Amino acid sequence: MSEQDGAQLLKMIGDGNERAMADFYRLYEKRLHRFIFIKLNDFHEASDILNETFLEVWRSAKKFEGRSKVSTWLFGIAYYKTMDRLRKNKPVLIDEDNFPEIVDETPNAMACMLNDEQGHQVKHCLETLKDAHRSVMELAFFEDMAYSDIAKIVDCPENTVKTRMFHAKQAMKHCLQGLMRGRL
């Protein structure tokens, strides 16, 4: 199914069509659950957030105006629900205002690292990133989203997404180099 199919399903969901909701759920469930689980590292918590997200879709489908992709809108809902859960469980210590504005235009540079041998190292290093950095990296590399879509999801300017990506890549590079040298 395409984004257009998702938009048609949302329109039908907005009209109260339960079958369309079931189809929409099947269309996005796995990707969305993986996205949430990576952030929470708890299957049951991720399932709860997934259900809350789809409940919000049921309630808000009529409000979707098509100003963004359906997946961007949906991942935005999941992102905020996940961040709310994380805030309740631990304090967020991120101050993005102290980072210089640095533009990085290469979101696919890390894709080549995701193979069987290095997958566990990459996963380990992703888990060490600050939430804001991990979020942009996951959306760019695992969900193949453009910086403009990521900016809408995390509700920040596109240049902030680029800055976060730059810092995330630097942290990943440092972590992976340390693992390869056997320091960690």
Order of alpha helices (4+ residues) and beta strands (2+ residues): alpha-alpha-alpha-alpha-alpha-alpha-alpha-alpha
